[in-house]
Each structure stands twice: as C-alpha cells, then as structure tokens.
C-alpha cells in the first residue's frame, strides 16, 4: 500500500475548512485514507472522486458530495503521489463505469469537449475497448460510449480535432499531437469491425433477405440496440419465424411462447450483443449446479444470486471469435389478444445466459394511462424500450445491479461499485426504478405462476 506524508485541507463546497493539517495518506485498490496526528481519519472510495486536478505541487480532489480535499507539501514524493493515485483512481473509475472486464485496445491522452445534457472541457485519458470508448477526464465525471452507438466520426484539419457524434451528443477530441490520425484510424477501424460482425450476425439470422432488404435490416438491427419487429417484418414476413428458429434455445422456448401469447399485435423488439467465447468452466458448472438445485424453494432463492454472479463473470466482450447473446423486449398485456400493452415489459435472454425473465414498467405509473391511447402508445413504447435496452447493455448484462436492493448496494463492500455506478450512470437509476421483479427459469409450471402474478398486478 503506497503511503505518503504531507498536509491536507478538507473543505466544504463553499470553501470553508472542516479539517486540516499534517497527514499520512495511503490508498489501496478502491480506498483512500487520510490519517492526521490527532483527530479522526478520513476515508472514502476512490470512485467517490468526481474531479481530480493536479496543480503545482497541490492536488485537489472534488468528491461527489461537493466537498474538496486539498493535498500539498508532499515534497519530492508529490509527483509519484499524483501519478500513482491517478492510475488507481482511473482503474476504480472503470470498475464503477462497469468497463473493467472489457478487452482494451489502446489509450490516448487528449483534451475533450463534451456537448450533451452535461457539458465540459477537460484533459482526459481515452481508453479504446473492442466495444466501448471510455472517457476519463480529470476535471469532470467519467463516461463511456458504446462504439455501436456512434453515428459519425469527423476530422477538422484546421483545428486537428476529431469529433464523435451519437444522437444529439458530441465529443470533440483535441491535443492528441502526433497521435491524432492514429486515434481516428483506430477508433473507426474498431467501430467498423463491430459493424462487420453485426452484419454477419444479421445475415445468419435472415439468410433469405435480398441485398436491398439486408441493407435495411442491418440499419435497423445493429449490435447492442433493440430492433422493432414491426420494422423488420415490413422487410420480409419470415423474420418472426426465423428469430424463433435461430435464436430461441429449445429449453427456453416454453417461456418464450408463453410471453409471446401476451404481446399485443406482435409489437416486440429483439437485439444481440457479442460476448467472449472463452466462458469460464466455473461459470458453466455454476449454471449446471443451479439447474440441479432449482426444485427446492430455498435452493432457488440461493441459486438465483449465484446464477446472476455467474452471468456477471461470463458476459465479457472482445474475444477473437465472439459468441452472441440474443434477447427480446416484449411489451405485455394481461389479456391475450389485447390491442395495446399494459404498463409491463419483459426482458428475456434466449441464448446462453437466459436464466430468468425480468419484468419492468414501461413508463412511470402516472404516465401509464397514455399507453391506452393508440396515438401516443407507439412512441412511448419505443422510447421506453430504447432506454431499458441502453441501460442493460451499459451494464454489460450484469444482473446484480438490476435486482439487488438499495441496502445491499450501499452496505455490502463487494457491491459498492454498483452504488457508485448509480450516481455516474443515470440510465442505471431509471432501470432500477422501473424494475418490478423476475421469474426464475426453474420449471415452466413454477415460472408460469410467477409470470401470472406480474400480469395480474398490472
């Protein structure tokens, strides 16, 4: 554990001092501790740092509470302190952004300007992964973008700035120096690889599409995004049958069929994401053991958690020969044959890690009556599914951050990064607030009882 001696000040957001004086500073993989000669020590998670600013022999850490810690008079050790602590902070930030298990390609130092709901300009380290771009600024909270969500990458040779656009958001990357062209090329090449693999997946699902239909299908069904079956069905009438035949595991088909019986007008969504092929043997064993224990209620309760933990270790991006996870979002009505759904949507993974059906509200309760308005319902459903899908993909399909209660996230150290992720990823907050519960895939009969409970409640 690195240990440094110097002075500190602990300040309120208004700049008034709470504590200060000589201290010993130590940090581990996720915790920083300040110990003064007298008085209580100060300790916090490195993920609680929102802003990390190194000046001339003074380091300012702004916490998520708005309070600040000023560190100075560390003598010759100051440079080592800044370097080592920044590395530890960035590593923890990646964990809290739920990116630590992705395969990294390369890193770049730059200045970034984000234009979005929150805008900032800051020096930053950019880490390019096979499926994501992590932006780790020193003067703002970090963020990530999925490569599949990037709409355009442009270059301004006058300012030597690479601009990345996604929807209404944009990220201008400058001060890359000699690595400017390398950054643009590596980013676009990695993005192109994602697009190419996605196209191959879509072709495997729908080999009967002609070239024109295929181009339209690839635009609709990109890696990591939920695609509307209404739009895909307009290209060819066989898409529903092809999905049922090609991506629904036979063991999961009873659950899929039961859900589909409650989908109004066939209005549902499908998506896929690349996963690592080298699934751990321990994960496979955990799935097998859970299946054996599923008959007993107590075993089901314990097995549900082990199932989710197993999925957490299994779903990782970036192998040479990626496997594919397929899933559906199914807006549901309590009565088969209804024209519009109730305020209920099921998320069902139908390949590899499908161990439970997850149920969510489509919209906040006060907005639910609008789902019965044929003029408003389609746009509401589309927006709700898009938000739910984005959140689940940002989680890299971890289940624990969805279903664990707030107390578990706050109290148990091993889940602390998920509590911090809720602060840094607003999509996760919305996902958790929408979550209603899950029905475990034990037996179709036991699952059906749980499913009916969600239907009657909505």
PyMOL commands that set and color helices and strands:
alter all, ss='L'
color gray80, all
select helices_A, chain A and resi 46-48+75-96+147-149+177-205+211-220+229-233+239-247+250-260+264-266+281-293+297-314+365-372+374-394+400-403+406-411+413-424+426-434+444-457
alter helices_A, ss='H'
color red, helices_A
select strands_A, chain A and resi 2-11+17-27+31-35+42-45+49-54+58-63+68-72+104-115+120-129+132-137+143-146+152-156+161-166+169-174+227-228+268-275+323-331+345-349+356-360+435-440
alter strands_A, ss='S'
color yellow, strands_A
deselect
rebuild
show_as cartoon
